[in-house]
Every structure is written in structure tokens, then in C-alpha cells.
Amino acid sequence: MTAAYIAGVGLTPFGRHDGADTLDLMTRAAQAALDDAGLERAQIDGLVTGYSTAMPHLMLATLFAEHFGLRPSYANGLQLGGATGAAMVMLAKLLIASGQYSRVLVVAGENRLTTEGGRDQAIRTLAQVGHAFHEVPFGATIPGYYALLASQYLGRHPGTERDLAEIAVFMRRQAQAMPGAHLTAPLTVEDALASRLVAAPLRLADCCPISDGAAALVISAAPGPHGAVRIAGAGQAHRHQHVSMATDWHNFGAADAADRAFAEAGLAREDVEVLGIYDSFTITLAMLLEETGFAPRGQAGRQIAAGAHEAGGVPLNTHGGLLSYGHPGVAGGMAHLIDVTRQMQRRAGPRQMPGPGRVGYVHADGGVLSAHVGLVLATEGAAA
């Protein structure tokens, strides 16, 4: 079976991009990924795109191919909410492994902030992941869904709202060192706890911003010019779509996806030296860190506050995550994968982690902890 490598990455700043639509932003990221890989457009034989709430086209993959000047022999568009980016990379890995394709461009982006309707329209659109009869008619929103998870979590575990605030502060501190981050203003725990209530117990600091931006990766049968980072394992899990239908609040599927990814890679959680974990809300990161086995139950916020992911620990979301680098839809989750890749290739500049970064783990979540995709990355020096 042919190995699949991340040969090139491209990431725009996240924030406000006035005058740029979905295709413009995707073009910027795609060209940056091709340049990073040292490739021309004609060398791409596969294309996988996400979706765009700002440009809900039925055939976004072929639309982008035409716009960007590609003539791939395979094209596909995926929709798995926030898990889409990681699922696209998993699909690209499978396409490469089949031996039928050599270089697959994975790209997503949108002007979610500056499109007509902007933030309010995005909130209304995203709420539709809820149950059409039991959730949406009652005015549920994405923050509202995750507030239910947060209330349940805080009631079940000894954690407090302060522990969630510690997560927000940590992500902001990471973003302050990352060029192109949406939110970089200083944030203290007291600031976070005093920020506007959005959906109790979640406050504004607990919620990611709505951003414009794009991200792209070239997945290839051969390593790129910056160091071989292989997609060693990938796993998915889908235990529910609607949170009101979830039956096991200890296992939403994140552990299953991670287990499958590590099993394929022949590696263990103890091997991981850098993490990229989806963090649309502080509670998202807390629950995913714990369910995937990288923090004790109920302790994620306290673990972060204690410095477990700073110098001497396992680096986590070194770009600032969705909470501070920003969230333009599918590309938001892809930024975690791109930054983990750069860290493993030792291309993070002043943000470079001190350790070798031979094994990385990236986890993405779509819906309300509904769809899960885990990816294990490994350098050539990683033992399997």
C-alpha cells in the first residue's frame, strides 16, 4: 500500500478579508500549498474540497477546479461539519494508498464573516445541524448546544467555569505568537470570566470567532521538500448526529476514532509529541482532550493551567486554535493539521516547539461532538 505524505501546506490569515469570496480565499491557500510543495497545477491529479456556507454550491469541487485551472482525474466535495477537513485528508490518504493517484489537493475556505448576512447568517445556518423537530424549533444555536454539554460536564466533574476560562487564556496566548491570528488582544482569566454571557455557562471568551480564511494541503505519494510527514493512521467514528439522541455521554465517538487511527499507525498515545485538537468552544477542547486520552476526566482545564502543554510538555494547538486563530468553517480545523505539520517539520519559526515532534495527533469534531476524525502523523524517525 502506497504511503501518503503531507507534501505542502497553505494557510491564509484568519479574520476579515473584505472583497474576497470563497473561491478567492481557496485560491490563495491552494496556490500557497502548491508553492510549498514545489508543484505546478498540472501535476495535481486529485481534488477534494469542503463546503462553504457563504457559497453553498452543489458542485464546489468542480467549480473550484474550473476557477483554479485544474483538470483532475478525481474530484469530490465532503460535508462533515467541523470534521470535514480531517475527513478530506483521510480520503486523500486512501486515494494515494490505492495507487491510482499521486498528488491530491485538499482545500477549503470561505468568507464566513464578510459575506452578506455575516456572523448572524452563519449562526442561523450552523444551527441547522440540530434536530429539525426536537431542537431547532426551540431556538437552539451552536453555542446553545455546546452550553448543554458544558452544563453536563461541569455537573458531572469537579471542573469549574474558571477551568474553561484557563483554556481560553491559553489559546489566546498561543495566538499572540502566530502571524495571521484573528484574536490577539491580551486575555486574562478574569477577563474571560467577565466576558458577555452567550449561552450559560459559556461566555464570549469560551466561543471561537467567526472568521474569513482558507487552508490547503497537498497529499502525495512522495514526501515534499520540507521533511517527510506521513499520515500514518486515520480513524473515524459516528455515534449520533443530534445531541438529544446521544446515548453515552462518556463516549461520543472521539475515543473510537483515536483508537482506530493509532491502531492503523501502530503507535500509541504515549508516542505523541505534538497535538492539534479541535476547539470550537473551550468545552469542546476539554471534552475531546479527555475522551481521546490526553487528559484525565474533568481535568483538562486544570492540566492546561498547570502548564502541561507548555515548555517540557506536549505542545497543543500552537497556532491558537479555533478559539483565537479563528474559525472560517472547514478551514478552521485544517489549520490544526497544518500547524502540527509545520512543527514536525521544524518550520514554526519563533514558535517552534523544543522537542523532536516525531509523532503528532490531530482530532476534528463535526456537529455537536457528532462526527469524529483522528489523524496520526509520523516522521521518518518515528518508531512503529
DRENTIBA-254399 format. One line per 10 residues: their letters; for each residue z, x, y of C-alpha. Coordinates in steps of 0.25 Angstrom, whole numbers, padded with zeros to 4 digits. Each point is the difference from the previous one (the first is absolute). Last residue first. Layout:
BEGIN
a	Z,X,Y | ...;
***
This chain:
BEGIN
aaagetalvl	0059,0024,0008 | 0004,0013,0008 | -0005,-0001,0014 | -0007,0013,0005 | -0014,-0007,0001 | 0006,-0009,0010 | 0004,-0014,-0004 | 0000,-0014,0005 | 0007,-0012,-0006 | -0005,-0014,0005;
gvhaslvggd	0008,-0013,-0001 | -0006,-0013,0003 | 0008,-0013,0002 | -0004,-0014,0003 | 0010,-0011,0004 | 0011,0007,0007 | -0003,-0011,0011 | -0015,0002,0001 | -0004,0014,-0004 | 0008,0012,-0003;
ahvygvrgpg	-0004,0015,-0001 | 0006,0012,-0006 | -0003,0014,0001 | 0006,0012,-0009 | -0003,0014,0003 | 0001,0012,-0010 | -0003,0015,0004 | 0007,-0001,0014 | 0003,0015,0001 | 0013,-0003,0008;
pmqrpgarrq	0001,0003,0015 | -0006,-0013,0005 | -0011,0002,0010 | 0002,-0008,0013 | -0004,0012,0009 | -0013,0000,-0007 | -0002,-0011,-0011 | -0011,0008,-0007 | 0008,0005,-0012 | -0009,-0006,-0010;
mqrtvdilha	0012,-0008,-0005 | 0004,-0004,0014 | -0014,-0004,0003 | -0001,-0009,-0013 | 0013,-0006,0003 | -0005,-0003,0014 | -0013,-0007,-0005 | 0008,-0008,-0010 | 0009,-0005,0010 | -0011,-0003,0010;
mggavgphgy	-0007,-0009,-0011 | 0011,-0010,0001 | -0003,-0002,0015 | -0015,0000,-0003 | 0001,-0013,-0007 | 0006,-0007,0012 | 0000,0007,0014 | 0015,0004,-0002 | 0007,0011,0008 | 0005,0014,0000;
sllgghtnlp	0013,-0006,0003 | 0004,-0011,-0010 | -0013,0002,-0008 | 0005,0014,-0004 | 0004,0011,0010 | -0009,0011,-0004 | 0010,0007,-0010 | 0001,-0013,-0008 | 0011,0006,-0009 | 0003,0015,-0002;
vggaehagaa	0008,0003,-0013 | 0013,0007,0005 | 0003,0014,0005 | -0004,-0003,0014 | -0001,-0015,0002 | -0001,-0011,-0011 | 0014,0000,-0005 | 0006,0001,0015 | 0012,-0009,-0002 | -0006,-0011,0008;
iqrgaqgrpa	-0012,0000,-0010 | 0010,-0002,-0011 | 0008,-0010,0008 | -0013,-0008,0002 | -0004,0001,-0015 | 0014,-0003,-0006 | -0001,-0015,-0005 | -0005,0005,-0013 | 0000,0015,-0002 | -0012,0006,0007;
fgteellmal	-0014,0006,-0005 | -0001,-0009,-0013 | -0012,-0008,0004 | 0010,-0012,0002 | 0008,0007,0009 | -0010,0006,0009 | -0008,-0013,0000 | 0012,-0008,0004 | 0004,0009,0012 | -0014,0002,0004;
titfsdyigl	-0003,-0015,0001 | 0014,-0003,0006 | -0004,0009,0012 | -0013,-0008,0002 | -0014,0003,-0003 | 0005,0013,-0007 | -0009,0004,-0012 | 0005,0013,-0006 | -0007,0014,0002 | 0009,0010,-0008;
vevderalga	0000,0015,-0001 | 0005,0010,-0011 | 0000,-0009,-0012 | 0003,0006,-0014 | 0013,-0007,-0002 | -0008,-0013,0001 | -0007,0004,-0013 | -0014,0006,-0004 | -0010,-0003,-0011 | -0009,-0006,0011;
eafardaada	-0003,-0012,-0008 | 0014,-0003,-0003 | 0004,0003,0015 | -0010,-0010,0005 | 0004,-0011,-0011 | 0015,0002,0004 | -0003,-0001,0015 | -0007,-0013,-0002 | 0011,-0006,-0009 | 0011,0005,0010;
agfnhwdtam	-0008,-0007,0011 | -0001,-0013,-0007 | 0010,-0009,0007 | 0011,0005,-0009 | 0014,-0003,0004 | -0003,-0013,0006 | -0006,-0006,-0013 | -0006,-0013,0001 | -0009,0000,0012 | -0006,-0013,0003;
svhqhrhaqg	0005,-0002,0014 | -0005,0014,0003 | -0014,-0005,-0002 | -0010,0009,-0008 | 0008,0004,-0012 | 0002,0011,-0011 | -0012,0008,0004 | 0001,0015,-0004 | -0009,0012,0002 | -0001,0014,-0005;
agairvaghp	-0007,0013,0004 | 0002,0015,-0005 | -0005,0014,0002 | -0008,-0003,0013 | -0003,0015,0002 | 0003,0008,0012 | -0009,0013,0000 | 0001,0008,0012 | -0007,-0001,0014 | -0015,0001,-0004;
gpaasivlaa	0000,-0012,-0008 | 0002,-0001,-0015 | -0011,-0005,-0009 | -0002,-0014,-0007 | 0003,-0006,0014 | 0008,-0010,0008 | -0004,0001,0014 | 0011,-0007,0009 | 0000,-0009,0012 | 0010,-0006,0010;
agdsipccda	-0002,-0009,0012 | 0008,-0005,0013 | 0004,-0011,0008 | 0015,-0004,-0001 | 0010,-0011,-0002 | 0014,0007,0000 | 0009,0001,-0012 | 0013,-0008,0000 | 0014,0004,-0001 | 0000,0005,0014;
lrlpaavlrs	-0003,-0014,0004 | 0012,-0006,-0007 | 0001,-0005,-0014 | 0013,-0007,-0004 | -0004,-0011,0004 | -0015,-0001,0004 | -0005,0007,0012 | 0014,0003,0007 | -0003,0009,0012 | 0005,0014,0000;
aladevtlpa	0015,0003,0001 | 0001,0005,-0014 | -0012,0009,0002 | 0005,0006,0013 | 0014,0002,-0006 | -0007,0008,-0012 | -0007,0008,0010 | -0015,0000,0004 | -0008,0009,0008 | -0014,-0005,0004;
tlhagpmaqa	-0010,0005,-0010 | -0007,-0013,-0005 | -0015,-0001,-0002 | -0001,0014,-0006 | -0012,0008,0003 | 0006,0014,-0001 | 0012,0001,-0010 | 0013,0006,0005 | 0005,-0012,0006 | -0004,-0008,-0012;
qrrmfvaiea	0011,0006,-0009 | 0011,-0003,0010 | -0005,-0014,0001 | 0000,-0001,-0015 | 0015,0005,-0001 | 0004,-0010,0011 | -0006,-0012,-0007 | 0007,0005,-0013 | 0013,0001,0007 | -0001,-0014,0005;
ldretgphrg	-0001,-0005,-0014 | 0013,0007,-0003 | 0006,-0007,0012 | -0004,-0013,-0005 | 0010,0002,-0011 | -0001,0005,-0015 | 0011,-0004,-0010 | -0011,-0007,-0009 | -0002,-0014,-0004 | 0001,-0007,0014;
lyqsallayy	-0007,0011,0007 | -0012,-0001,-0010 | 0000,-0015,0001 | 0000,0000,0015 | -0011,0011,0000 | -0009,-0007,-0010 | 0001,-0013,0009 | -0003,0008,0012 | -0012,0005,-0007 | -0006,-0014,-0001;
gpitagfpve	0004,-0002,0015 | -0007,0012,0004 | -0012,-0004,-0007 | 0001,-0014,0006 | 0004,-0013,-0005 | -0002,-0012,0009 | 0005,-0011,-0011 | -0015,-0003,-0004 | -0002,0015,-0004 | 0011,0000,-0011;
hfahgvqalt	0000,-0011,-0011 | -0014,-0006,0001 | -0009,0012,0004 | 0009,0010,-0006 | 0000,0012,0009 | -0011,0010,0002 | -0005,-0009,0011 | 0011,0007,0009 | -0009,0011,0002 | -0010,-0008,0008;
riaqdrgget	0010,-0006,0010 | 0006,0014,0002 | -0014,0006,0003 | -0003,-0011,0009 | 0013,0002,0008 | -0003,0015,0001 | -0014,-0001,0005 | -0006,-0013,0003 | -0013,0006,0002 | 0000,0014,-0006;
tlrnegavvl	0009,0011,0007 | 0011,0001,-0010 | -0007,-0002,-0013 | -0011,0009,0004 | -0003,0003,-0015 | -0001,0011,-0010 | -0004,0004,-0014 | -0007,0010,-0008 | -0001,0006,-0014 | -0013,0009,-0002;
vrsyqgsail	-0003,0003,-0014 | -0006,0013,-0004 | -0005,0003,-0015 | -0003,-0013,-0006 | -0003,-0004,-0014 | 0009,0009,-0007 | 0010,-0011,-0003 | 0011,0008,0005 | -0006,0000,0014 | -0001,-0015,0000;
lkalmvmaag	0014,-0001,-0005 | 0005,0009,0011 | -0007,-0008,0010 | 0007,-0013,-0005 | 0013,0007,0001 | -0004,0004,0015 | -0003,-0014,0003 | 0013,-0005,-0006 | 0007,0010,0009 | -0006,-0006,0012;
tagglqlgna	0001,-0015,-0005 | 0015,0000,-0002 | 0002,-0005,0014 | -0007,-0013,-0004 | -0007,0001,-0013 | -0015,-0002,0005 | -0011,0009,-0005 | -0014,0002,0004 | -0010,0007,-0009 | -0012,0009,0000;
ysprlgfhea	-0008,0008,-0010 | -0013,0007,0000 | 0003,0003,0015 | -0010,0000,0011 | 0008,0004,0012 | -0004,0000,0014 | 0013,-0004,0007 | -0004,-0014,0004 | -0008,-0003,-0013 | 0012,0005,-0008;
fltalmlhpm	0010,-0007,0008 | -0007,-0014,-0002 | -0002,0004,-0015 | 0015,0001,-0001 | 0004,-0011,0010 | -0007,-0010,-0008 | 0007,-0013,0002 | 0003,0004,0015 | 0014,-0003,0005 | -0001,0009,0012;
atsygtvlgd	0014,0001,0007 | 0007,-0004,-0013 | -0008,0012,-0006 | -0001,0003,-0015 | 0000,0013,-0008 | -0012,0008,-0003 | -0005,0008,-0012 | -0013,0008,0000 | -0007,0008,-0011 | -0011,0010,0000;
iqarelgadd	0004,0008,0012 | -0009,0013,0002 | -0010,-0007,0009 | 0012,-0001,0011 | 0001,0015,0000 | 0012,0008,-0005 | 0010,0011,0004 | 0012,-0008,-0005 | 0006,0000,0014 | -0013,-0004,0006;
laaqaartml	-0001,-0011,-0009 | 0014,-0005,0002 | -0002,0001,0015 | -0013,-0008,-0001 | 0007,-0011,-0008 | 0012,-0001,0010 | -0010,-0001,0012 | -0009,-0010,-0007 | 0012,-0009,-0004 | 0004,-0001,0014;
dltdagdhrg	-0014,-0004,0005 | -0002,-0010,-0011 | 0014,-0007,0002 | -0003,-0001,0015 | 0002,0010,0012 | 0001,-0004,0014 | 0014,0003,0002 | 0007,0008,-0011 | 0015,-0002,0001 | 0009,0006,-0010;
fptlgvgaiy	-0003,0008,-0012 | -0007,0014,0002 | -0011,0001,-0010 | 0001,0006,-0014 | -0011,0007,-0008 | 0003,0006,-0014 | -0009,0009,-0009 | -0001,0005,-0014 | 0011,-0009,-0006 | -0003,0004,-0015;
aatm	-0003,-0008,-0012 | -0001,0006,-0014 | -0011,-0003,-0009 | 0004,-0006,-0014;
***
